[in-house]
């Protein structure tokens, strides 16, 4: 386990998301903590970028959107995203994310293992 207790976003090198579009700057992973948090990160999708539909059989996710506009499809429902929007994605729930505005869609999110 690491001893991370302080981190500046500007000091984190962004990486491409596991979904192949957008980027994330990872503050912590499950190796850094003794809790069931799997990852806490800052994410960014440029206009038109998306995260294709998928689900997590062993993790619940939480998203808070800071800037931009988008759409979050959760199961069969489509939700509009704007700044200050929060989502909880339950375990085994199909979800897809898309940046629809003219500015980057930025957000923080974390996963919790069940």
Number of C-alpha atoms within 10 A of each C-alpha: 9 10 7 10 8 6 11 7 12 8 8 13 10 17 14 13 15 10 12 12 17 24 20 23 20 20 19 18 17 17 12 16 15 8 10 13 20 18 19 21 20 21 24 25 24 19 18 16 18 20 18 15 15 15 18 16 12 12 19 20 20 15 19 20 22 20 18 22 21 27 17 19 17 20 15 8 8 13 14 12 24 18 15 11 15 15 15 14 18 17 16 14 16 16 20 16 20 22 24 20 17 12 15 21 26 23 21 19 19 21 22 17 16 10
